[in-house]
């Protein structure tokens, strides 16, 4: 683990090239770093931490937005989900940044102290948070919630208290430590190290794994040796930008809230001697094939430069079985990406980057698993965002605007947008996972190997649910085979060529498992033996969706598909990166031209790591793409009140009272030719329209609580006025 911390240090300090910018980090950035460090010391719970990142980002954004006349808060003084947070606006301070800093610090400090109170490393995490908070000059003993005297500390405490209360009713079941309320697995646990037949399960459903000791990807011992399915009911959590029109409530033993339903995965078929033509068997056999590429003694060399890999268009994504077979390279790994002809920033070709395929695949499996230091996939993309923010070639103009932003404004807007996308991905994908409850490769491969082979009735151990026989990859053990056993006890069973697994590693600092023929019932993913596979269903891939959504957010907020300078880089040191076996055999650099290239590499890494078959991947990417765009568009509605209209008059000419409004709003004006009032929600959708009456009184009691925009029109349809209002109960 020490070398992981060193690599993270170099990733943040050397690769990101922050130069003197570290001294200019905003308070939002500093609190984000505190949260990421707390996540690294907590259980690896991507859903929970996507929510923590989102809720903290909302508090940080609102602490800035309340003093900005072109922005609107999301949580404070408005309704989020079904939860309304009252707010009496404070006077605009002389020093807005200092006021926001104090409000933000108290709010995020209180929230994180609450959220990580029961972390496995709570003592260390809470002490670190307190130390940082004190270093800012703030008093942890100031717990007042009464900000009526203008206390910024009290307002921060109040905001945190309301977010904590919101979190107790948002569907996450936080008050019961996020425990499952309805989900029950249909399959009995697989005791991995006993190597028993796994043929008595439903091969289409998720199977829990049993361990002597389970240690998650953050390195924390887990209190149970058979971890529960993480967050199968997470679809009920209050989202950021997910659309109710995309929601279905489906039932698979319990009600599942499923957004953007991708349809069913590939279920196992009765093969009739054509096993490899069964999509289920093809998908999981590809995982076996890519596992056979993880031997560093294999001298296969590949070019991993952006001139060769990446640049996959959405239109290239497969939908039919034949298209899947063309998209993924079954025998050699990778996909159909052809790379980029040149770096658009330098206008020069990307240099070749040759490396052993086994080193590349092994490093990918670990690098993208939970980030360089286990901040979970949502947190990993925050480290990438921070890398982009620190890069000297970055332009902090946000979207297609040409206005350069100060660090604080850039950070709070970027964090809100990215965290909203990560939070929505967790809700969407884990709702899908909970409903479809789909099997992981370790269970599927051991199941099919236990059944036999599905290619030839004339050969031993035929079963329609068996593995397909593939030359030099999957075969029947015959007499004289080294795997037949001393008493031929394994004769006729199925063997596969794959990474041999943790049984062949005594010292991770020195040993490698390598690749060879092994019993199919002893197949392992390329993961540590105390973790093996995340404790939740495979379909859809969270990594694919998180990464694609994040890549879309980064593309949109930077208004550029490419990393700063046209290339992103992560340096890997020889024999100083892999955790559960020695490697890589030589130093090299991971490189990406675009954010989407990095995202696509994430998806492939999960196949090489034995965590997902292709069927889990593509539909996750598609949903992530949609969510990333929706999160950016929705977040942008809070950053400006312009509504893209012209000819606004001075707000002194027209007044709307009261604000907040309960039932009626009143228009006071010296203008005689006003004709119509239109009211829009924060998505820009018109929700109310009425002719202005002689009393200038408008009844809006039927509108839900929340933030709206009023547009006043004259009789000649010339817009006179726009104003933000709050509808209260």
C-alpha positions in Angstrom: 0.0 0.0 0.0 3.0 2.3 0.6 3.9 2.2 -3.1 0.3 3.1 -3.9 0.5 6.3 -1.9 3.8 7.1 -3.5 2.3 6.6 -7.0 -0.7 8.8 -6.1 1.8 11.5 -4.9 3.7 11.4 -8.2 0.4 11.3 -10.1 -0.7 14.5 -8.4 2.6 16.3 -8.2 4.7 15.2 -11.2 2.3 14.1 -13.9 -0.3 16.9 -13.3 2.4 19.6 -13.4 0.6 21.9 -11.0 3.7 24.2 -10.6 2.8 27.1 -8.4 -1.0 26.6 -8.7 -1.2 24.5 -5.6 -0.8 27.7 -3.6 -3.8 29.0 -5.3 -6.2 26.2 -4.7 -9.7 27.3 -3.7 -11.3 26.3 -0.4 -13.6 24.1 -2.5 -10.6 22.2 -3.9 -9.1 21.8 -0.4 -12.3 20.3 1.0 -12.7 18.0 -2.0 -9.2 16.7 -1.3 -10.2 16.1 2.3 -13.2 14.2 1.2 -11.3 12.1 -1.3 -8.8 11.1 1.5 -11.7 10.2 3.7 -13.1 8.0 0.9 -9.8 6.2 0.5 -9.9 5.2 4.2 -13.5 4.1 4.1 -15.1 1.0 2.7 -15.1 0.9 -1.1 -18.8 1.8 -1.6 -19.2 3.6 -5.0 -22.9 4.4 -4.5 -22.4 5.8 -1.0 -19.4 7.9 -2.0 -21.0 9.2 -5.2 -23.7 10.5 -2.9 -21.1 12.0 -0.4 -19.4 13.7 -3.3 -22.7 15.1 -4.6 -24.0 16.3 -1.3 -20.8 18.0 -0.3 -20.6 19.6 -3.8 -24.1 21.0 -3.4 -23.2 22.6 -0.1 -20.0 24.1 -1.6 -21.8 25.4 -4.6 -24.7 26.9 -2.6 -22.2 28.6 -0.2 -20.9 30.4 -3.3 -24.1 30.9 -5.2 -26.0 32.7 -2.4 -23.8 35.8 -2.9 -23.7 35.7 -6.7 -26.5 37.6 -8.6 -26.3 35.4 -11.7 -26.5 32.0 -10.0 -29.2 30.3 -7.9 -28.7 27.8 -5.1 -29.8 24.2 -5.5 -30.6 23.3 -2.0 -30.8 26.4 0.1 -34.1 28.3 0.0 -35.6 25.8 -2.5 -37.1 22.3 -2.8 -34.8 19.5 -3.8 -36.7 16.3 -4.4 -39.5 16.6 -1.9 -37.4 18.4 0.7 -37.7 22.1 1.2 -34.9 24.1 3.0 -35.9 27.4 4.3 -33.4 30.3 3.9 -33.6 34.0 4.9 -31.0 35.6 2.6 -28.1 37.3 4.2 -26.8 40.7 3.2 -24.2 40.7 0.5 -20.8 40.8 2.2 -17.9 43.1 1.3 -15.7 40.1 0.8 -17.8 37.4 -0.8 -15.0 34.8 -1.0 -14.2 35.0 2.7 -17.9 34.7 3.5 -18.3 31.7 1.2 -15.2 30.1 2.6 -16.5 30.2 6.1 -20.0 29.0 5.2 -18.6 26.3 3.0 -16.0 25.1 5.6 -18.5 24.8 8.4 -21.1 23.1 6.2 -18.7 20.5 4.6 -16.9 19.9 7.9 -20.1 19.1 9.7 -21.4 16.9 6.9 -18.2 14.9 6.6 -17.8 14.5 10.4 -21.3 13.0 10.3 -20.9 10.8 7.2 -17.6 9.3 8.2 -18.3 8.8 11.9 -18.6 5.1 11.5 -15.9 4.6 8.9 -13.4 1.7 9.5 -10.7 4.4 10.0 -13.0 6.9 11.7 -10.5 7.9 14.3 -7.9 8.9 11.7 -10.3 10.5 9.3 -12.1 12.6 11.9 -8.9 13.8 13.4 -7.6 14.8 10.0 -10.8 16.7 9.3 -10.6 18.5 12.6 -6.9 19.4 12.0 -7.7 20.8 8.6 -10.7 22.8 9.9 -8.7 24.3 12.8 -5.9 25.2 10.3 -8.4 27.5 8.6 -8.9 29.3 11.9 -12.4 28.0 12.6 -13.9 26.8 15.9 -15.3 23.3 15.9 -17.1 24.1 19.2 -19.3 26.7 17.4 -22.3 24.6 16.7 -24.9 27.3 16.5 -27.6 27.0 13.8 -29.0 30.5 14.3 -27.6 32.7 11.5 -30.2 35.5 12.0 -27.4 37.8 13.3 -25.5 37.2 10.0 -23.1 34.5 11.4 -21.5 32.7 8.5 -20.5 29.8 10.8 -24.0 29.3 11.9 -25.3 29.4 8.4 -22.8 26.7 7.4 -23.8 24.6 10.4 -27.5 25.1 9.4 -26.8 24.0 5.9 -25.1 20.9 7.0 -27.9 20.0 9.5 -30.4 20.4 6.7 -28.4 18.2 4.3 -28.0 15.6 7.0 -31.8 15.7 7.5 -32.3 15.5 3.8 -30.1 12.4 3.7 -32.2 10.6 6.2 -35.2 10.7 3.9 -33.7 10.6 0.3 -34.1 6.8 -0.1 -30.6 5.7 0.7 -31.5 4.2 4.1 -28.6 6.0 5.7 -30.2 5.9 9.1 -29.8 2.1 9.0 -26.2 2.2 7.6 -27.5 1.8 4.0 -28.7 -1.8 4.7 -30.8 -3.6 2.2 -34.5 -3.7 3.1 -36.0 -6.1 0.5 -33.3 -7.7 -1.7 -32.4 -11.3 -1.1 -29.9 -13.3 -3.3 -31.4 -16.4 -5.0 -28.0 -18.2 -5.1 -26.1 -19.7 -2.2 -22.6 -18.2 -1.7 -19.6 -19.6 -3.6 -16.8 -20.7 -1.3 -14.0 -19.7 -3.6 -11.1 -21.5 -2.1 -12.9 -24.9 -1.7 -13.1 -25.3 -5.5 -16.4 -27.2 -5.2 -18.7 -27.6 -8.2 -20.8 -24.6 -8.8 -23.4 -26.3 -10.9 -26.4 -25.9 -8.6 -27.0 -22.2 -9.1 -29.2 -20.1 -11.4 -26.6 -19.1 -14.0 -28.4 -15.9 -14.8 -28.4 -14.4 -11.3 -25.9 -12.9 -9.0 -24.0 -15.2 -6.5 -22.5 -14.0 -3.2 -18.9 -14.9 -2.5 -17.7 -16.4 0.7 -14.3 -15.6 2.1 -12.2 -16.5 5.2 -11.5 -12.8 5.3 -12.9 -10.3 2.9 -10.8 -7.2 2.3 -12.3 -4.6 0.0 -10.4 -2.7 -2.6 -9.6 0.1 -0.2 -7.7 -2.5 2.0 -10.3 -2.5 4.8 -11.3 -5.8 6.5 -15.0 -6.3 6.1 -17.0 -7.4 9.1 -18.8 -10.3 7.3 -17.1 -13.0 5.3 -20.0 -13.1 2.8 -20.6 -9.5 1.9 -24.1 -8.5 1.0 -25.1 -7.0 -2.3 -24.2 -3.3 -2.1 -27.1 -1.0 -2.8 -29.6 -3.1 -4.9 -32.3 -0.6 -4.0 -30.4 2.5 -4.8 -32.7 3.4 -7.6 -35.0 5.0 -5.1 -32.5 7.6 -4.0 -33.3 11.2 -4.9 -31.4 12.0 -8.1 -29.9 15.2 -9.5 -30.9 15.4 -13.2 -32.4 12.0 -13.9 -35.8 12.4 -15.6 -39.0 10.9 -14.2 -40.0 10.1 -17.8 -37.1 7.7 -18.0 -38.1 5.8 -14.8 -39.9 2.5 -14.6 -40.8 0.7 -11.4 -40.3 -3.0 -12.0 -40.5 -6.0 -9.8 -38.1 -8.9 -9.4 -39.0 -10.1 -5.9 -39.1 -6.4 -4.8 -40.0 -3.1 -6.5 -36.9 -1.8 -8.4 -36.7 1.9 -9.5 -35.0 1.6 -12.9 -34.1 4.6 -15.0 -33.1 4.3 -18.7 -34.0 0.6 -18.7 -31.4 -1.1 -21.0 -33.3 -4.3 -21.4 -32.2 -7.8 -20.3 -28.6 -9.1 -20.6 -27.7 -12.2 -22.4 -29.2 -15.2 -20.6 -27.8 -18.7 -21.0 -29.2 -20.9 -23.8 -29.5 -24.6 -24.4 -26.7 -24.8 -26.9 -27.2 -27.9 -29.1 -23.5 -28.3 -29.9 -22.9 -24.7 -30.9 -21.9 -23.3 -27.5 -19.8 -20.4 -28.8 -22.9 -19.1 -30.8 -24.7 -18.6 -27.5 -24.1 -14.9 -26.7 -23.9 -15.7 -23.0 -21.1 -18.2 -23.5 -19.3 -16.0 -26.0 -19.3 -13.1 -23.6 -17.9 -15.0 -20.7 -15.5 -17.0 -22.9 -14.0 -13.7 -24.1 -13.2 -12.9 -20.4 -11.3 -16.2 -20.3 -9.5 -15.3 -23.5 -8.4 -11.9 -22.2 -7.3 -13.5 -18.9 -4.9 -15.6 -21.0 -3.1 -12.4 -22.0 -1.9 -11.6 -18.5 1.4 -13.5 -18.5 4.4 -11.1 -18.4 6.6 -13.9 -19.8 4.6 -13.5 -23.0 6.6 -11.2 -25.3 3.6 -9.9 -27.2 4.2 -6.2 -27.7 1.5 -3.7 -28.5 1.4 0.0 -29.3 -0.7 1.9 -26.7 -0.1 5.3 -28.1 -3.1 7.6 -28.9 -2.1 7.1 -32.5 -3.3 3.5 -32.4 -6.0 3.1 -29.7 -9.0 5.1 -28.8 -11.2 7.4 -31.0 -14.2 5.1 -30.8 -17.5 6.8 -31.9 -20.9 6.2 -30.3 -22.0 5.0 -33.7 -19.4 2.2 -33.4 -21.0 0.8 -30.3 -22.5 -2.7 -30.9 -26.1 -3.6 -30.4 -26.4 -7.0 -32.1 -24.5 -10.2 -31.3 -22.6 -10.0 -34.6 -21.7 -6.4 -33.9 -20.3 -7.3 -30.4 -18.1 -10.0 -32.0 -16.7 -7.4 -34.4 -16.3 -4.7 -31.8 -14.1 -6.6 -29.3 -11.0 -8.5 -30.3 -11.6 -11.9 -28.9 -8.1 -13.3 -29.4 -5.9 -10.3 -28.8 -7.8 -8.0 -26.5 -8.9 -4.4 -27.1 -11.6 -3.0 -29.4 -11.9 -1.4 -32.9 -10.5 1.9 -31.9 -8.0 3.3 -34.6 -6.5 6.2 -32.6 -5.9 9.8 -33.7 -3.9 10.9 -36.6 -2.3 13.8 -34.7 -2.4 15.9 -31.6 -4.7 18.8 -32.4 -2.9 21.1 -30.0 0.6 20.5 -31.2 -0.5 19.6 -34.8 2.1 16.8 -34.6 1.6 13.0 -34.7 1.4 11.2 -31.4 4.6 9.2 -30.7 4.5 5.4 -30.6 4.3 3.8 -27.2 5.3 0.1 -27.3 4.8 -2.0 -24.2 4.2 -5.7 -23.3 0.5 -6.5 -23.7 0.5 -8.3 -20.4 2.0 -5.3 -18.5 -0.5 -3.0 -20.1 -3.5 -5.2 -19.3 -2.4 -5.9 -15.8 -1.8 -2.2 -15.0 -5.1 -1.2 -16.5 -7.0 -3.8 -14.4 -5.5 -2.3 -11.3 -5.3 1.4 -12.2 -8.9 1.7 -13.1 -10.3 -0.6 -10.4 -10.9 2.1 -7.9 -8.3 4.7 -8.8 -4.6 4.9 -8.0 -5.4 4.8 -4.3 -8.9 3.4 -4.0 -11.0 6.6 -4.0 -13.7 4.5 -5.9 -14.6 5.2 -9.5 -16.5 8.4 -8.8 -13.7 9.8 -6.7 -11.1 8.7 -9.3 -12.7 11.0 -11.9 -12.5 13.8 -9.3 -8.7 13.3 -9.2 -8.7 13.5 -13.0 -10.8 16.7 -12.9 -8.3 18.2 -10.4 -5.5 17.1 -12.7 -7.2 19.0 -15.6 -7.8 22.0 -13.3 -4.1 22.2 -12.3 -2.7 21.8 -15.8 -1.0 25.0 -17.0 -2.7 24.7 -20.4 -6.2 24.5 -19.0 -8.6 27.3 -19.7 -11.2 27.8 -16.9 -14.0 29.3 -19.1 -16.7 26.7 -18.4 -18.6 25.4 -21.3 -18.8 27.5 -24.4 -18.4 30.7 -22.4 -15.3 32.9 -23.1 -15.3 34.4 -19.5 -12.4 33.2 -17.5 -13.5 32.0 -14.0 -11.7 32.5 -10.7 -10.6 29.2 -9.1 -13.5 29.1 -6.6 -16.2 29.6 -9.2 -14.6 27.0 -11.5 -14.3 24.5 -8.8 -17.8 24.8 -7.3 -19.4 24.6 -10.8 -17.2 21.8 -12.0 -17.7 19.8 -8.8 -21.4 20.2 -8.8 -21.7 19.1 -12.4 -19.4 16.1 -12.1 -20.8 15.0 -8.8 -24.3 15.3 -10.0 -23.4 13.0 -12.9 -21.7 10.5 -10.6 -24.6 10.5 -8.2 -27.1 9.9 -11.0 -25.0 7.1 -12.5 -25.0 5.3 -9.1 -28.7 5.6 -8.9 -29.3 4.5 -12.4 -26.8 1.7 -12.7 -27.4 0.2 -9.2 -31.2 0.3 -9.9 -30.4 -1.8 -13.0 -28.1 -4.1 -11.0 -30.7 -4.7 -8.4 -33.4 -5.5 -10.8 -31.6 -7.7 -13.3 -29.4 -9.3 -10.6 -26.9 -10.6 -13.2 -24.1 -13.0 -12.6 -20.4 -12.2 -12.5 -17.7 -14.0 -14.5 -16.2 -15.9 -11.6 -19.6 -17.5 -10.9 -20.6 -18.0 -14.6 -17.3 -19.5 -15.7 -17.1 -21.9 -12.7 -20.7 -22.8 -13.3 -20.2 -23.7 -16.9 -17.0 -25.5 -16.2 -18.8 -27.5 -13.6 -21.4 -28.5 -16.2 -18.9 -29.5 -18.8 -18.6 -28.6 -22.5 -21.3 -27.5 -24.9 -19.7 -28.1 -28.3 -19.6 -31.8 -29.0 -21.9 -34.5 -27.8 -19.4 -37.2 -28.8 -16.8 -35.9 -26.3 -16.9 -36.4 -22.6 -18.8 -34.2 -20.2 -21.3 -32.7 -22.7 -23.9 -30.3 -21.3 -25.9 -27.6 -23.0 -24.8 -25.2 -20.2 -21.1 -26.1 -20.5 -18.3 -24.0 -21.8 -17.7 -23.9 -25.5 -14.6 -25.7 -26.7 -12.1 -23.2 -28.2 -8.7 -24.2 -29.6 -5.8 -23.4 -27.3 -8.2 -21.8 -24.8 -10.9 -24.2 -23.5 -10.6 -28.0 -23.8 -11.5 -31.4 -22.3 -8.9 -33.0 -20.0 -7.7 -36.2 -21.6 -5.6 -39.1 -20.3 -2.0 -38.1 -19.9 -2.8 -34.5 -19.3 -0.9 -32.9 -16.4 -4.3 -31.7 -15.0 -5.8 -35.2 -15.0 -4.6 -35.8 -11.5 -2.7 -38.7 -9.9 -5.8 -40.9 -10.1 -7.3 -39.4 -13.2 -9.9 -37.8 -11.0 -10.1 -34.8 -13.3 -10.3 -36.8 -16.5 -13.0 -35.4 -18.8 -13.3 -32.2 -16.9 -12.9 -28.8 -18.5 -9.6 -26.9 -18.5 -9.1 -23.3 -19.5 -6.0 -21.2 -20.3 -6.0 -18.2 -18.0 -4.2 -16.3 -15.3 -3.5 -19.0 -12.7 -4.7 -17.1 -9.7 -3.6 -16.3 -6.1 -2.6 -19.9 -5.2 0.6 -19.3 -7.2 1.6 -16.2 -5.4 3.4 -16.4 -2.1 5.1 -13.1 -2.1 3.3 -10.3 -4.1 6.5 -8.3 -4.1 8.4 -11.1 -5.9 6.0 -13.6 -7.5 3.8 -13.6 -10.5 1.0 -16.2 -11.1 1.5 -16.3 -14.9 -0.8 -18.0 -17.4 -1.3 -21.7 -18.0 -4.0 -24.4 -18.3 -6.0 -24.7 -15.1 -9.2 -26.4 -14.1 -12.1 -24.3 -15.2 -13.7 -24.7 -11.8 -10.6 -22.9 -10.4 -10.8 -19.8 -12.6 -10.0 -16.5 -10.9 -10.4 -12.9 -11.9 -7.3 -10.8 -12.0 -7.9 -9.4 -8.5 -6.6 -9.9 -5.0 -7.8 -13.2 -3.4 -9.4 -11.4 -0.5 -11.6 -9.3 -2.9 -12.1 -11.2 -6.2 -15.2 -9.4 -7.4 -17.2 -6.4 -6.2 -20.1 -7.5 -3.9 -22.9 -6.6 -6.3 -24.3 -7.8 -9.6 -22.4 -7.2 -12.8 -25.0 -5.9 -15.3 -24.5 -3.0 -15.9 -20.9 -2.0 -15.5 -20.6 0.9 -13.0 -17.1 1.6 -14.3 -18.3 2.0 -17.8 -21.2 4.3 -16.9 -19.3 6.4 -14.3 -16.4 6.9 -16.7 -18.4 7.7 -19.7 -20.6 10.2 -17.8 -17.4 11.8 -16.3 -15.8 12.0 -19.8 -18.8 13.8 -21.1 -18.9 16.2 -18.2 -15.2 17.0 -18.7 -15.7 17.4 -22.4 -18.5 19.8 -21.9 -17.2 21.9 -19.1 -13.8 22.4 -20.8 -15.5 22.7 -24.2 -12.8 20.4 -25.5 -12.8 16.6 -26.1 -9.0 16.5 -25.6 -6.9 16.6 -22.4 -5.0 19.8 -21.9 -2.1 19.8 -24.4 -3.8 17.0 -26.3 -2.7 14.2 -24.0 -3.2 12.9 -20.5 -0.4 10.8 -19.0 0.0 8.5 -16.0 3.5 7.1 -15.4 4.0 3.5 -14.1 7.2 2.5 -12.5 8.8 -0.9 -13.1 7.9 -3.5 -10.4 6.3 -0.7 -8.3 2.6 -0.6 -9.2 0.9 -3.9 -9.0 -0.3 -4.9 -5.5 -1.1 -8.7 -5.6 1.7 -9.8 -7.9 5.0 -8.3 -9.1 5.0 -5.9 -12.0 5.0 -4.4 -14.4 8.2 -5.7 -15.9 9.2 -2.3 -17.2 8.3 1.3 -16.7 5.8 2.9 -19.2 3.1 5.5 -19.4 -0.6 5.2 -19.9 -1.7 7.8 -22.4 -5.1 9.2 -23.5 -5.8 11.8 -26.1 -9.4 12.5 -25.1 -11.5 12.0 -22.0 -13.6 9.5 -23.9 -10.5 7.5 -24.7 -9.7 7.3 -21.0 -13.3 6.2 -20.3 -13.2 3.5 -23.0 -10.0 2.2 -21.6 -11.7 2.0 -18.2 -14.3 -0.3 -19.7 -11.8 -2.6 -21.3 -9.8 -2.8 -18.1 -12.8 -4.5 -16.3 -12.8 -7.3 -18.9 -9.0 -7.9 -18.6 -9.6 -7.8 -14.8 -12.2 -10.6 -15.0 -14.9 -8.4 -13.5 -17.3 -7.8 -16.5 -18.1 -9.5 -19.8 -18.8 -7.2 -22.8 -22.6 -7.4 -22.3 -22.1 -5.4 -19.1 -20.0 -2.7 -20.8 -21.6 -1.1 -23.8 -25.0 -0.4 -22.4 -23.3 1.1 -19.4 -21.4 3.4 -21.6 -24.5 4.5 -23.5 -26.4 5.3 -20.3 -23.3 7.1 -18.9 -23.1 9.2 -22.0 -26.7 10.3 -21.6 -26.3 11.0 -17.9 -23.2 13.1 -18.4 -24.9 15.4 -20.9 -28.1 15.7 -18.8 -26.1 16.5 -15.7 -24.2 19.3 -17.5 -27.3 20.7 -19.0 -29.2 20.7 -15.7 -26.4 22.1 -13.7 -26.0 24.9 -16.2 -29.6 26.1 -15.5 -28.4 27.1 -12.0 -25.5 29.1 -13.3 -27.4 31.9 -15.0 -30.9 33.4 -14.9 -30.8 34.8 -18.4 -33.0 32.2 -20.0 -31.4 33.3 -23.3 -33.8 36.2 -23.8 -33.2 39.8 -24.7 -34.5 43.3 -24.0 -34.7 43.1 -20.2 -35.7 46.3 -18.5 -34.3 47.5 -15.2 -35.7 45.5 -12.4 -36.8 48.7 -10.7 -39.5 49.2 -13.3 -41.3 46.0 -12.2 -41.5 44.4 -8.7 -42.9 41.0 -7.7 -43.9 40.5 -4.2 -43.7 38.6 -1.9 -40.7 36.4 -2.5 -40.9 33.5 -1.4 -44.5 33.2 -2.6 -47.1 31.0 -1.0 -50.3 31.5 -3.1 -50.4 34.8 -4.9 -47.8 37.0 -6.4 -48.4 40.7 -7.0 -46.9 42.8 -9.8 -46.1 46.4 -9.1 -45.1 48.6 -12.0 -45.4 51.9 -13.8 -45.6 50.2 -17.2 -49.1 50.2 -18.6 -49.0 47.7 -21.4 -48.1 44.5 -19.6 -50.1 41.6 -21.0 -48.9 38.2 -19.9 -46.9 36.4 -17.3 -45.0 33.1 -18.1 -43.4 31.0 -15.4 -40.6 28.5 -16.1 -39.0 25.8 -14.0 -35.3 25.5 -13.7 -35.2 23.2 -16.7 -36.6 26.0 -18.8 -40.0 24.3 -19.2 -43.0 26.6 -19.1 -45.2 25.5 -16.3 -47.6 28.5 -16.0 -49.0 31.2 -18.3 -51.7 33.7 -17.6 -52.9 37.1 -18.8 -52.2 39.8 -16.3 -55.4 41.1 -14.7 -56.3 44.6 -13.7 -55.2 43.9 -10.1 -51.8 42.5 -11.2 -52.4 39.6 -8.8 -51.5 36.1 -10.0 -52.6 32.9 -8.2 -49.8 30.3 -8.3 -50.9 28.1 -5.5 -51.0 25.0 -7.7 -47.2 25.2 -8.4 -45.0 22.9 -6.4 -42.5 24.4 -4.1 -39.2 25.2 -5.7 -37.3 27.8 -7.8 -38.9 29.4 -10.9 -38.3 32.2 -13.3 -41.0 34.8 -14.1 -41.1 36.4 -17.5 -43.3 39.5 -18.0 -44.4 40.4 -21.5 -45.9 43.5 -23.0 -48.9 43.7 -25.4 -46.5 43.8 -28.3 -44.8 40.6 -27.1 -41.6 42.5 -26.1 -40.1 41.0 -23.0 -39.7 43.5 -20.3 -38.6 41.5 -17.2 -37.2 38.3 -15.8 -37.0 37.5 -12.2 -36.2 34.4 -10.1 -38.8 33.5 -7.5 -39.2 30.9 -4.8 -42.5 29.1 -4.4 -43.0 28.1 -0.8 -45.6 26.1 1.1 
